[in-house]
Amino acid sequence: MMPNELKEVFLKLDLKSLLRNLTLNVKSAVKPFLGTKFAKNIEKVAYSGDVTYGIDMVAEREIKKVLQPLVDRGELAYCTEDEGLVKKGNPEYLLVIDPIDGTRSAAAGLEACTVSVAVSPMNDDPKYKDVFLACILELKDDRFFWAERGKGAWIEEEGKIFDPCPVEPESLDGLFWSLGFIGRPARWIAVCMEELINRSAIRGGFFVLNSCTFSLTRILTGQFHAWVDVGNRLYRDFPSLREEFHQITKGKPVGMLPYDLAAINLILKEAGVPLTDAYGVPYDDRSLLDWSVDGLVSGFSASTQRLYEEIMNEINKGMRRLEGLLRRS
């Protein structure tokens, strides 16, 4: 973005233009590093507890470069995975940003990576339900996903606007879906979800993409039918497993925080696609600023309510199966 364009956005604080320019700037900054050795370098541990790769640092610097003037003027605050909350004075808006969702895909040069931004009013405790504008941009392609509260969701590609087109499989045998695995004990996740994995693996498709926003936006394009991450439900329901979570992450358990879900939560809601935690509870009343262990959540979405209920039944069956196995061991 040219300096004069940036100045114009700042003067008017046109939020849609700001989100467009911010996400495009991040994409331009990180694109040369996709799939490089530098992208895979681990630089530090982020505020979230996850590791920060070299390519994450590039995205974080770009966000700071674009937004710091607005922060200094007290017009907005923002929070990112690496920095946490950045705020001065009494800003009107809060931007909840995941600079790269799917860092491991970006580091490997794969497509499953996005930049995600949600906007809410800034107050003492903003909630998911307060988000009124959301934008997600794919980092390897030119596809935007947008939503404005009360005005719907839309997909933008090469200057053209498309409606979301979620589709439903004829049965769970033909389910195309992805499952969250990062920082979760793989054997227990597999025990919980094994029946659905086995049922859909041949006639459907089972994927581990390591990006919840990329997976969830595939529901909007009709490529996937569902996305599941039961990790935090296991962490909450089975205290005996927590030490395994901590061993994997060498400290703070990794899961989904507001920067992961704030934007896609609004987009899916406006598209009429159900999204909840793995208990079936919406995120609406959760805080956007709770990045503690208590703020970590599980997640589940399906293209239709009927499919959502069918898969939720599979999740609950899997939890009972895991409970029985742990009791016997």
N, C-alpha and C positions, 0 to 999 in steps of 0.2 A: 504494500500500500504506500502510495506517495505521501510525502509530508503534508501537502495541501489537503489531500483527502482525509488524512488523519485529523488535521486541524478542524475541518468542517464537521466531522463526526463529533469531536469533542465539544465544539461550540453548541451544537444542537442536542447532544446526547441522544441521538437516534439509536435506540437500543438494537433494533434489527440490523442496522448497518454496522454497529459496533461488533455484534456477534459474528456477522459475516466476515468482516475484515479481520477480526481476531482469529477466527478459525482458519481462514485462508493464510494468514501470516504464519501461524503455527505449522500448517501443512508445508508451506514454502521453506520454512526453516529446517524442518526435519527430513524432508524428502531426500536430500542428497545423502543422508546418513542411513536410510533404510537398508537393512541387510549388511551393514559394514561391521568390521571388527570393533570400531569405536563404539557403535551402538550397543554392543554386548558388554562393554566394560561396566563393572559394578562400581559406582562412585561412593555410595553411602547408603544408610538406611533412612527412608523417608519418614516424615511426620506420621504417616499412616501405619508404619511398621513394616511395609514392604520395602524391598531394595530399590534403589534409584540407579538406573542404567545411564550410560552416557547420553543416549538419545533423549531420555527424560530431561536431562539438564538443559539440552538445547530448547526443548519445548517450554520449560519453565522460564528460561531467560527471555524468550520471545513474549510470553504473557506479561512478564514484569515490564518489559520495554514498552508494550502497548498500553498497559493499564495503570502504571505507576503515576503518570501525570494526573489522571482522574482521581486516583487515591489521594494524591497530595493536595488536590483541590477540594477534597471532602465530598465528592459527588457519588462515589461508589466504594464499596469494599469488595474484596474477592478472597476466595480460599481455593487452594490447590492441594493435591496429594502431598507435594513436597514441602510447601511453605506453611500450610495451615491458613489461618485467617490473617489477611493483610488489611488494615483499617486505620484511618485517621479521622478524627472529628465525628460528625454525625451524618454519615452518608445516607442517601435515599435508597440506594439499591445494593443488593448483594449478588455477586456472580459466583456460582458454585461450579468449579471447573475441574475436569479431568484432562490434563494436557495431552496425555496419550492413554487411552484405554485399550489395552492390548499391546503393552510394551514388548512383550516377548515375541509377538508376531512381527512387530515393527523391527525389532533387533534382527530377526531372521529374514526380513524382507518379504513377509507374507501379507496378505490383504486384510487380515482380521484386526484392524487397528483404526481407531477414530479419535477425534478431539470432541469433547462434550462440554456444553455450557448451559447452565440454567440460571434464570434471573428471578429473584424474589424481592419484595420490599425488605429493607434492612430494619430490624427491630431487635428487641432483647433476645428473642428466641424464635426465629423464623422456622416454619415447618415446611415439609414437602408440599402440603396443600397450598402454600402461599406462592409457589412458583407459577409465574404467569407467562413466561416466554422461555422457549428451549430450542437449542440448535445442536445438531450432531453432524459432523463432516467426516467422511471417510478419508483416510490419509493417503491411500494409493489410488483412489478414483475421485471423480468429481461429483459425488452424490451427497446432497444435503438432506437431512430430516429435520423438519420444523414443526413446532406447535405453538399456538397462542391460546391461552385459556379462554374457553367459551367460543373459539373461532375455528377449532378443528386442527387437524394435523395434515401435513402434505410432504411430498417428496419432490425435491428439485434436482434436476440433472440436465446439464448442458443448456441451461436457460429455460427448460420446460418444466411445467408443474404436473405432478401425477398424484392421484389419490392412493393411499395405502391399499393393498390388496391381500389381506390375510386369507389363507385357504385352510381347509380342514381335510385330513386324510380320511379314507373310507374306514379304516380301523387302525388300531395301534400298531399292527404289523407294518403298516406303511408310513409310520411316523418318522419325520425328519426333525432332529432336535439336537441340542447341545447341552452339555453338563459341565458345571463348574468343578474344577479339581485343584487349582493352585492353593497350596498351603493347607490342604485338607488331607487327613489320613486316607490314602487311596483304597485300602482294603475295606474300610468301613463304608465309604461312599459306594463302593462296588457292591457290597452286601445289600445295602439299602436299595439300590437302583438296578440290581442285576436282572430282575425279571423283565423290566422295560428295555434294558440294554439288549438282552438276548432276543426279545420278541421283535424288536425293530431293526436289528443289525443287518439283516439280509434283504428283506423286502422294503425297508425304509433306509434310514441313514442316521448313525450315531456319531457325534462329533465332540471333540474337546478343543475349543478355539481360544480359550483364555482371554476372552473379551466379552463382557456381558452386553455392552451396547452394540457391538457388531452382531452378536447372536440375536439380540432382541429386535434389531432393525431388520434382520432377515425374515422375521415373522411379518413385518410390514411389506416386504417385497414379495412375499409368497414363497420364498426359498425354504424356510423352516416353518414348522408347525408349533414348536415349543422350545422353551429353555428352562433348565432346572439347576438350582444350586442349593443343596440341602445342608451344606457344611455347617452353617451357624446353628441350624436346628439340632444337629448332632452335638455340637459344642454345648448348647444349652441343656439338652435333654439327658445327656450321658456324661456326667462329671468325670467318670472314670476314664474317659477318652481325652480329657483336656491336656494331659501331659504329652500325649502324642502330637496334638496340635502345636504345643509349645516347642517340642523337639524339632518339628519340621521348620518352624519359623525362627528358631533360636531366640524366643522371647515372646513378644506380643502376638497373639493369634491374628492371622490375616483373614479378612473377609470383606464384605462389601460395605462401604461407607457412603455417606450422602453424595460425594463427588462422583461415585459410580452410577448412581441411580436417579439423581434429582432431575436431570433433563429427560431421560427416557421414560420416567414415570409419567410426566405430563404428556409426552408424545403418544405413548400407548393409550393413556386415558382418553385423550382427544380422538384417537383412532378407534375407540371402542373395544380395545384389546385388554383383557384382564391381566393385571400384574399385582402380585402380593408377595409376602414372605412365604416360606415353605409350610407355615401353619395356616395360610389362607387369610392373613390379616393385611390390609392395605398399609402403605407407608405414610399416609396422609398426615397423621398426627405426630409423626416422628420429627425430631429436631434436625435441621440442616447443619447445625454446628456441633452436634454430639459426635465426636470422632474418638470416643473412648471405646473400651471393650463392649460396654453396654450399647453403643451405637452401631455395632456390627450387626448385619442382618443376613438372613438367607433370602432366597428369591425363587419365584416361579411365575411363568407366563405361558399362556397357550392362545392359539389364534381365535378360538371361540369359547363361549362359556361352557358349552357341552363338553368340548375337549378338555377344558380346564378341570371340570369336575371329574372326568374319567381319569386323568393323570394324577390329580390330587388323591384319588382313591389308591392309585399305585404307590404314591409316596407314603401314604399312611400304612399301607400293607408292608412296605419296605422297612419302615420304622419299627413296626411290631416284630418283623423278622429279625432285625438287628437286636432288638431288646431281648428276644428269646435266646439268640445266640450268645449274647453277653452274659445272660443269667446262667447259662449252662457251662460257660467257660470258667 
